Amino acid sequence: MGPSLVALEGEYGTVTDRDSDHLDGRVPQDDGQDDTPTSLDLLRSDVAAMQQALLPEGNASGDTRSGFVAIVGKPNVGKSTLLNTLLGVKVAPITPKPQTTRQGIRGIYTVDDRQVVFVDTPGLHSGRSALDSYMRREIRDAVADVDVVLWVVDLRRPPGSEDKEVARMLRGLPEGTRVFLVGNKVDVAKYPDEALQLYKDLYPAAERVLSISALDDPKAVYALREDLLEDLSPAPFFFPANIRSDQSREHWAGEIIRESAMIHLRQELPYSIAVLVTSWKDVEKGDASPIVIEAEIWVERSNHRRIVIGSGGKMIREIGRTARKQLEIFLDHHIFLELEVVVKSEWREDISALRELGYQA
């Protein structure tokens, strides 16, 4: 389940999107629903007890291989796109805006007796809010105990101050942590080889250097995935073989809604919004009734609320329609999505609000 829910004070605006017409001809997708632990320390300490239960079918001997791979880089270099392509299913939100990812998201890829746990991280950036501090801790925690780090860089541009900060962080990794320098967006870079060399100069210790397009060249991404699978060390599985993410369904749905809001709101206020799913009402198998999902979109000011709702409710309907379309495709079921816009003053500085959203600041 998602984080605990408490009553919110503030202004509300409610819009319900009732139309549902996006399922015909769609292929069912993994909905990411699970109740697995999310603490890496807990997973590692409990692994002996979990090992037998998590063995893949037909492998009673326990001869499995697994490992953790962190994906790091500055904002907007394509880390979440890379994660989704590695998994073959969307578990992380993607927008053209930096700082879309706020939490470390674990994506699990299992094939036969091998399992890779990919950890997507927020973009490393400067910022002074409690949320910014939380995001930086997410990055540090993600790289503290992994086997491989994929440092993703944007080949359209030379290294900047944030890239140099990532390189400094990599130099402080525990001994034995392998680092792959992954130059992304090679298909649209004007001087990709020159840019990649500049990044390599920042961190000469990179074990491997490669160029890809995570968005338009999935074969290169799959080849990277196969190499990572091949290099795994003997270890038990840390997650059941049939799941693709450690997120609760509520958090996953909230991220889909937030992604839709960020896309539609363009440059107006994408970084000051958050989404909290407050209710999820399932239906019995075979029941044609819609799954009912209720969520709140948090904003920090009353004028932000008016922007999110839009003239005559136009904006909030577009946000809801886009989010619902994605939810229906992935869940393979009709959705009744109700969104409320809530004024939550300075929520990015409110520790209790951050915890309610799942940001354990």
HELIX and SHEET records of a PDB file:
HELIX    1   1 LEU A   40  SER A   45  1                                   6    
HELIX    2   2 VAL A   47  LEU A   54  1                                   8    
HELIX    3   3 LYS A   79  LEU A   87  1                                   9    
HELIX    4   4 ALA A  130  VAL A  143  1                                  14    
HELIX    5   5 SER A  161  ARG A  171  1                                  11    
HELIX    6   6 VAL A  186  VAL A  188  5                                   3    
HELIX    7   7 PRO A  192  LEU A  202  1                                  11    
HELIX    8   8 PRO A  218  GLU A  230  1                                  13    
HELIX    9   9 ARG A  249  LEU A  265  1                                  17    
HELIX   10  10 PRO A  270  SER A  272  5                                   3    
HELIX   11  11 SER A  302  ILE A  309  1                                   8    
HELIX   12  12 SER A  311  GLY A  313  5                                   3    
HELIX   13  13 LYS A  314  LEU A  331  1                                  18    
HELIX   14  14 TRP A  347  GLU A  349  5                                   3    
HELIX   15  15 ILE A  351  GLU A  356  1                                   6    
SHEET    1   A 4 TYR A  12  ASP A  17  0                                        
SHEET    2   A 4 ILE A 335  VAL A 343 -1                                        
SHEET    3   A 4 ILE A 291  VAL A 299  1                                        
SHEET    4   A 4 ALA A 274  LYS A 281 -1                                        
SHEET    1   B 6 ILE A 105  VAL A 111  0                                        
SHEET    2   B 6 ARG A 114  ASP A 120 -1                                        
SHEET    3   B 6 ARG A  65  VAL A  72  1                                        
SHEET    4   B 6 VAL A 148  ASP A 154  1                                        
SHEET    5   B 6 ARG A 178  ASN A 184  1                                        
SHEET    6   B 6 ARG A 208  SER A 211  1                                        
SHEET    1   C 4 ILE A 105  VAL A 111  0                                        
SHEET    2   C 4 ARG A 114  ASP A 120 -1                                        
SHEET    3   C 4 ARG A  65  VAL A  72  1                                        
SHEET    4   C 4 SER A 233  PRO A 234 -1                                        
END                                                                             
